[in-house]
Amino acid sequence: QVQLGEAGGGLGQPGGSLRLSCAFSGSTFGIYGMGWFRQAPGKQRELVATITYRHRTNYADSVKGRFTISRDNDKNSVYLQMNSLNPADTSVYYCSASFRGDACWGQGTQVIVSS
């Protein structure tokens, strides 16, 4: 059974950076599409970025040019480098793993952007 564990959340400064990581276990990491989603209080969960097993990436318009998703198949991990943070990025960030229509989720890590 796939298990995902996020790390790296916390308090970030406006204009600053944070890096999230997600450790994957329980299956063959290399065949899964991976993604980051976020959910702010009172809002629906939204896509932030995805990366396929072939390392093709996709980003929400709100984070393009600021966030970078990457994966390391040797370490069974996916990362989200977040630069130029702004208060609108405050959310719980969730890691996801998908394969043939089935998706798994981590428990989330809180990111707060505030001065």
NORFEN-V65790 format. One record per pair of residues at least 12 apart in sequence whose C-alpha atoms are under 6 Angstrom apart, sorted by the first residue. I is the first residue (numbers start at 1). J is the second residue. D is the distance in Angstrom with one decimal. If there is no record, write none. Layout:
I_J_D / I_J_D
//
This chain:
1_26_5.0 / 2_25_5.7 / 2_26_4.4 / 2_27_5.8 / 3_24_5.9 / 3_25_5.2 / 4_23_5.6 / 4_24_4.9 / 4_106_4.7 / 5_22_5.3 / 5_23_5.1 / 5_106_5.6 / 6_21_5.6 / 6_22_4.3 / 7_20_5.8 / 7_21_5.3 / 8_20_4.5 / 9_109_5.3 / 9_110_5.3 / 9_111_5.0 / 10_111_4.9 / 11_112_4.8 / 11_113_5.8 / 12_113_4.7 / 13_113_5.5 / 13_114_5.4 / 13_115_5.5 / 14_85_5.1 / 14_86_4.8 / 15_84_4.1 / 15_85_4.8 / 16_83_6.0 / 16_84_5.3 / 16_85_5.4 / 17_82_5.3 / 17_83_4.4 / 18_82_5.2 / 19_80_5.6 / 19_81_4.5 / 19_82_5.9 / 20_79_5.5 / 20_80_5.0 / 21_78_5.8 / 21_79_4.4 / 22_77_5.5 / 22_78_5.2 / 23_77_4.7 / 24_76_5.4 / 24_77_5.8 / 29_76_5.7 / 30_53_5.8 / 30_73_5.8 / 31_53_5.6 / 32_53_5.8 / 32_97_6.0 / 32_98_5.5 / 32_99_5.2 / 33_51_5.9 / 33_52_4.4 / 33_53_5.4 / 33_97_5.7 / 33_98_5.1 / 34_50_5.7 / 34_51_5.4 / 34_96_5.6 / 34_97_4.6 / 35_49_5.6 / 35_50_4.0 / 35_95_5.8 / 35_96_5.0 / 36_48_5.4 / 36_49_5.3 / 36_94_5.6 / 36_95_4.7 / 37_93_5.7 / 37_94_5.1 / 38_91_5.8 / 38_92_5.4 / 38_93_4.3 / 38_94_5.8 / 39_91_5.3 / 39_92_5.3 / 40_91_4.3 / 48_60_5.2 / 66_83_5.1 / 66_84_6.0 / 67_81_5.5 / 67_82_4.5 / 67_83_5.9 / 68_80_5.6 / 68_81_5.0 / 87_113_4.8 / 90_111_5.4 / 90_112_4.6 / 90_113_5.4 / 91_111_5.5 / 92_108_5.8 / 92_109_5.4 / 92_110_4.3 / 92_111_6.0 / 93_108_5.2 / 93_109_5.2 / 94_106_5.8 / 94_108_4.4
//
